[in-house]
């Protein structure tokens, strides 16, 4: 160090220090993919009846709560369902009366036990029919009149909508009219090329970023690897589950997924920005005090993102400068 070299107050305030630490050596790999709604919390909503759409109460992207009315349909089918329940109730009352009469006549020796058993059988049939009709009525959520309400099966966002006011829905329609997705948790689906399959494994830590929020990182782990290769892309897919309570992760948006794995070996590490490359060699500036600074040559084992692993040249616990170290390096070398 040049004799009498001392950091000025201004320079002392502008530098940032980092400790030399021993860490397990990690490998990082970047993959591309997309954000997807959690398919276990993604429900297609179908109309149980055909009819005329009276109202649609939600738009694409709206948040809905479980049981909320999404649309109303006027349907003649509901009148049939209500009629079946009404007829079944009437038949049940008739069968109960017939059994009462058959028992009274049997006691008066005016008919046989067979007649009583027949009346009991008819009563059982009437009870079964009412039970069936009531069950159908419950499934259709029948209220008074011929209006059918389409209800949200879960709380979440409307991610697909195929229904409009005044539309005529056919009874045999096979298409869904809404998709509701709960996006409290979402998936990051990453595409892994064949040559990279051996680099990933279950439980690997993952950092996900999107084009919408490039500076924000979402953390998760690989929890499923789909052991199928798409012949069109020659890629296999893996899944990372992410907490999306903030709602910032939007299904179908593009994502970059960085995964990391730890080796069994350890090495000393410094922040990558602390390393100065000069004349095909690597250096750091070690700080002990404002009057005690030293340039040290280091051997770089590998650089993984913001971390550089050092195989020689430093001691654990030493402090290196990570901001404005280039100015000090030049001053010390001069």
C-alpha positions, 0 to 999 in steps of 0.5 A: 500500500502506498505510504500514508494512503488513507481513505477520505471521509467521502470515499469511506462513506461511499464504500460497501463491505462484504464478509468472505464467507464459506458456503456450499457450492451451488449451481444455477440454471435458467429456464423459460416457461409461463405462469399457470393457474393451479389446475386443482383450483380451476373449475369449468362451470356448465349450465345444468339447463338450457334456456334464455340468458336473462343476465350476466353479472360478471366480466372476464377478470372479475373476482367472485366468491363461492356461491355468488350468482354469475348469471341467471337463465329462464328455463322451461326445464325448471317448470318440469322439475318442479312439476315432478316434485309436486306430482311425487308429493301428491302420489305420496299422499295418495299412497299413504291414504291407500295404505291406511284404508287397506289396513282398516279393511284388513282389520275388518276382514274386508280384504287380505294381507296381500292387499296391505303388502301391495299398498305398502309397496306402492307407498315405498315407490312413492317415497322413492320417487319423491326422493329422486325428484327432490334430489334433482330439484336440489341439484338444479337449485330450483327456487319458485318460478322458472329462473335458474341461477348459475353460481360460482363453485369456488372463490377466485377469478373469472378467467374464461367467459362464453355467455352473454345476455339474451343468449339462447342456451341449448339443453344439449350444449357441451361447452362451459360458460365460465371458468373460475380459477383460485389464484391464491397459489399459482404454478410456474411451468418451466420447459426443460430441454432434453440436454438439461433434464439431468440438471433438475430434481425434485425439491430444488429451490427456484426463483421466478420472475416475470416480464410484468415485474422483472425486479420482483422475485417469487420463491418456490421449489420444484414439486413435480417433474412431468416425465414426458417429452413434448415431441414438438419442443423436445422439452420436458416440463417441471412445476414450481408452486408459488404463493400468489396472495399479492395477485401479481402473478397472472396466469399465462404470463411469461416467466423466467425460472432460475433453479439452484442446487447445492453440491457437497463441497464448500468454498469461500465466497464473495459477492461477484461485484467485488471481483476486479478482472485485470490483465486476465487475473482476478483481484479483490480489495481487502479492507481492515481500516481506512489506513489498512487496505490491500489488493489481493489476487484470487483464484476464481473457482466459479461464478454463479450469479451474484456469488463468486466462489474462491479457491485461493487468495482469501481467508474466511472473515476478511472484508472485501469492498463491493462498491467503488473498489475499482477507484481504490484498486487503481490508487493502490496500484499507482 
